[in-house]
Amino acid sequence: MRGPSLLLSGVVASLLAASAFAQTSVDRSFTTVSKDCPGIQWSAEALKAYPNIAKACQAVEERNGKTYVKFAGRVERNINRGEQLRINFRDGDTLTLTPPANTTLYVNGKETPVADLQRGDSLQFYVPEDQFVAQVAQNDTPQTQYVVVPIVYREVIREPEQSAAVLPHTAGDLPLVALSGLMMLGLGAGFTIARKKKH
């Protein structure tokens, strides 16, 4: 009984280690050398998705013991009434946000539903050090509330008129393997019948 228990413990430990590695190596957006834009070292995943993200840094701030990079840009495109927002930075990159449905953001001095955002609207948000997401203010009060908005890792814009034409690839190799097996069975049966007729 001791062997299986040790094996199970080893598997659990390996899974926990893999999970911890995934959190630190994939989800972490940057590390800091100093509390300014040149001191931000972006993760390989963030740089792969947005190679010019460092140029778009506006400032580095600290809140509640966590470091944030501040960004400011303008809405370039509002896809499907706020399903995706493509943000253009003056000296940096374009970046795509995917706000939760019915989200309200503080834009142009007022609380605005994402569905109503227009091209040219200015938008400020913050990227925390521990996760590659955007935090956008929902109001302008002493107790500012922020909403977490996922960032698209790759620039994939789904147009409403194209969504029906793009179907997921769900088929695998199993049907082909099954067909090959049936063909081999049929071939074997044919040889057996031919051999019996010959004798």
C-alpha positions in Angstrom: 0.0 0.0 0.0 3.0 2.3 0.6 4.1 2.2 -3.0 0.8 3.6 -4.5 0.6 6.2 -1.8 4.1 7.5 -2.5 3.3 7.5 -6.3 0.1 9.4 -5.7 1.9 12.0 -3.5 4.5 12.4 -6.2 1.9 13.0 -8.9 0.1 15.6 -6.7 3.3 17.4 -5.9 4.2 17.5 -9.6 0.8 18.9 -10.5 1.1 21.6 -7.8 4.6 22.5 -9.0 3.4 22.7 -12.6 0.5 24.9 -11.6 2.8 27.2 -9.6 5.1 27.5 -12.6 2.2 28.3 -14.9 1.1 31.1 -12.6 4.5 32.7 -12.4 5.7 32.2 -16.0 2.5 32.7 -18.0 0.2 34.9 -16.0 2.8 37.3 -14.6 2.9 40.3 -17.0 6.1 42.0 -15.9 8.8 42.4 -13.3 10.3 45.7 -12.1 13.9 46.8 -11.8 12.9 50.3 -10.9 9.6 52.2 -10.4 9.5 53.8 -13.8 8.8 52.8 -17.4 12.4 51.9 -18.4 12.5 49.7 -15.3 9.6 47.4 -16.4 10.7 44.1 -17.9 7.7 42.6 -19.7 7.2 38.8 -19.8 8.0 36.9 -23.0 4.3 36.1 -23.5 3.3 39.8 -23.3 6.1 40.9 -25.7 5.2 38.1 -28.1 1.6 39.4 -28.3 2.5 43.1 -28.2 6.1 43.7 -29.1 5.8 47.5 -28.7 4.0 47.5 -25.4 7.0 49.0 -23.5 6.7 52.2 -25.6 3.1 52.7 -24.6 3.9 52.9 -20.9 2.7 56.2 -19.4 3.7 55.7 -15.8 4.3 53.2 -13.0 2.2 53.3 -9.9 1.8 51.3 -6.7 -1.5 50.6 -5.0 -2.0 48.3 -2.0 1.5 46.9 -2.3 1.1 46.0 -6.0 2.8 47.6 -9.0 0.8 48.7 -12.0 1.8 50.1 -15.4 -0.5 52.9 -16.6 -1.6 53.2 -20.2 -3.6 55.8 -22.1 -5.0 55.4 -25.6 -8.0 56.0 -27.8 -10.6 53.6 -29.1 -9.8 52.7 -32.6 -12.7 50.2 -33.1 -15.7 49.0 -31.0 -16.5 45.5 -32.2 -20.0 44.2 -31.7 -21.1 46.8 -29.2 -18.3 46.5 -26.8 -17.5 42.8 -27.2 -14.0 43.8 -28.2 -12.3 47.2 -28.0 -9.3 47.9 -30.0 -7.2 50.6 -28.4 -4.6 52.6 -30.3 -1.6 54.1 -28.4 0.0 57.3 -29.7 3.6 56.0 -29.5 3.1 52.3 -29.0 1.0 49.5 -30.1 -2.7 48.6 -30.7 -4.2 46.4 -28.0 -7.5 44.5 -27.9 -9.6 44.4 -24.7 -12.6 42.1 -24.2 -14.8 43.8 -21.5 -17.5 41.8 -19.7 -21.0 42.2 -21.0 -22.8 45.4 -19.8 -19.7 46.9 -18.4 -19.6 50.6 -17.6 -16.3 52.4 -17.8 -15.3 55.9 -16.8 -14.4 57.5 -20.1 -14.3 61.2 -21.2 -15.3 62.4 -17.7 -18.4 60.2 -17.4 -19.6 56.7 -16.8 -20.1 55.1 -20.2 -21.4 51.6 -21.2 -18.9 49.8 -23.4 -21.5 49.5 -26.1 -21.6 53.3 -26.4 -17.9 53.9 -26.8 -17.0 55.6 -30.0 -13.9 55.8 -32.2 -11.6 58.4 -30.7 -12.8 58.1 -27.1 -9.9 58.3 -24.7 -9.3 55.4 -22.3 -6.9 54.9 -19.4 -6.2 51.6 -17.8 -3.6 49.8 -15.6 -1.9 46.5 -16.1 -0.9 44.8 -12.7 2.4 43.0 -12.3 0.9 39.6 -11.5 -1.5 39.2 -14.4 -1.8 40.3 -18.0 -5.1 42.0 -17.7 -6.4 45.6 -17.8 -8.0 47.4 -14.8 -10.2 50.2 -15.9 -11.9 52.7 -13.6 -15.7 52.6 -13.5 -16.1 55.9 -11.6 -14.2 59.0 -10.4 -14.6 59.0 -6.7 -12.2 58.9 -3.7 -13.0 55.1 -3.6 -12.5 54.4 -7.3 -13.8 51.1 -8.4 -11.9 49.2 -11.1 -13.2 46.4 -13.4 -10.8 43.7 -14.7 -10.9 43.5 -18.5 -9.1 40.6 -20.2 -6.5 41.5 -22.9 -6.4 39.4 -26.1 -3.0 37.7 -26.3 -3.1 37.8 -30.0 -4.8 40.3 -32.3 -7.9 38.3 -33.3 -10.8 40.5 -34.2 -14.1 38.8 -34.7 -16.3 40.7 -37.1 -20.1 40.1 -36.6 -20.6 39.3 -40.3 -17.7 36.8 -40.2 -18.6 35.0 -37.1 -21.2 32.7 -38.7 -18.7 31.7 -41.5 -15.9 30.7 -39.1 -16.6 27.3 -37.7 -14.5 25.5 -35.1 -12.4 22.6 -36.1 -13.7 19.8 -34.0 -13.0 16.7 -36.1 -10.0 14.6 -35.3 -8.2 11.6 -36.9 -10.5 9.0 -35.3 -12.9 8.7 -38.3 -10.0 8.2 -40.6 -8.5 5.5 -38.4 -11.9 3.8 -38.2 -12.3 3.9 -41.9 -8.8 2.4 -42.4 -9.7 -0.4 -40.0 -12.9 -1.3 -41.8 -11.0 -1.3 -45.1 -8.4 -3.7 -43.6 -11.1 -6.0 -42.3 -12.8 -6.0 -45.7 -9.5 -6.8 -47.4 -8.8 -9.6 -44.9 -12.2 -11.1 -45.5 -11.7 -11.0 -49.2 -8.4 -12.9 -49.0 -10.0 -15.5 -46.7 -12.9 -16.1 -49.2 -10.5 -16.3 -52.1 -8.3 -18.8 -50.3 -11.3 -21.0 -49.4 -12.6 -21.0 -53.0 -9.1 -21.9 -54.2 -9.1 -25.0 -52.0 
